[in-house]
Amino acid sequence: MSAKETAAVGQLLELLESRYAMRVLWALKDGHPQTFRLLQDSVGSITPNTLNTRIKELRAAGLMTHGTSGYTLTTLGADLLKRMGELPAFAGKWVSSLAKASTPKKK
């Protein structure tokens, strides 16, 4: 990976590591516009101030937008989530491996 690519990945990860950023994007993955209140409910346990901050950051990054019907992903945001599409399958395998690892072995 080039230095330019490494810097780009670092910038993206810094944005996505912000508290609730991925949850906000994930809540919009079905493509249906959501109002602020619906988005807050979809994300769960996020304060209005934090949601406002994440929305501003994600809109500035070009990953989500606001239209007459509510908040939606941009083409770029949808592409990001598409690329992360294997995350649910990986998460299932990961949780299963954790459960196996924590199960006491029979002697």
N, C-alpha and C positions, 0 to 999 in steps of 0.2 A: 504494500500500500504506500502510495506516495505521501509526502509531507502534507500536501494540499488535501488529499483525501482523509488523512488522519485528523487534520484540523477540522474538517467538515463533520466528521463523525463525532469528534469531541464537542463541537457546538450543538449538534443535534441531541446528543446524550445529555448535555447540560440542561437543555430545554426540557427534555422528557423526564429528567430526574426531579424536576420541580414537583412538589407535593400535589397530587391529584391530576397532573397534566395528562398522563396516559389514561386515567379514568375518564376525563372529560372527552378525549378523543374517542375512546372506546364506546362511550355512551352514544356517540353519533354515528357509529359504524353501520347502522342499518339504513342510513341515507334519509331518514325522516327528519324534517326540521323540528327543533325543540325550542320552546320558550325558555327564558332564564329559569323560571320556577320548575319546569319539567326537567330541564338539564340538572338542576340542583338535586331534584328527587332521584334522577337516574344515577347520579354520581354517589349520592348518599353521604351523609355526615360531613358535608363541606359547607363552610360558612359562606354567606353572600360575598364578603370581602375577598376571601380566597378565590372563589369562583370568578369574580370580576377580574382579579389579577391574572388568573390563568387564561381567561378569555382574551384579555388584552394581549398577553404574550403569544398565544397561539394564533390570534388574528395577525399580529405583527409578523409572525414567522410564516404566514401564508398557508397555514394548515386548516384554519376554519374561517368561516365568514358569517355574516348576519344578513338575512333578507327579510322580506315582509312576513314570512311564515315562522321565522325563528333562526336559530343557529344550525349550520350544517358544515360538513367537511368541504374543503375545496378539493379540486382534482388532485392536488399534491397531498393533502391530508388523507384522501381515500387511497392513494397509491401507497402511502406509508403503512396504513392499516392492512392493505392487501399483502404487502410484503411481510407483515407480522402475522399473517393468517395462520401460520403453523403454531403460533403461540399456545392456543388452547390444547392442541394435541400434546405438545411438549410439556405443558403444565400438568396434564393428567399423568404422563409418564413420570414426571419428576415427583409428584405427590405420592404416587404408587411406590417409587423407589425409596422415598423417605419412610413410608410406612413399613416396608420390608426391612429397612435398615434398623428401625427402632423395635422391631419384634424380636423378643429374646429367642435365641437359637436353642433347640432341644439338644440335650446331650445323649 
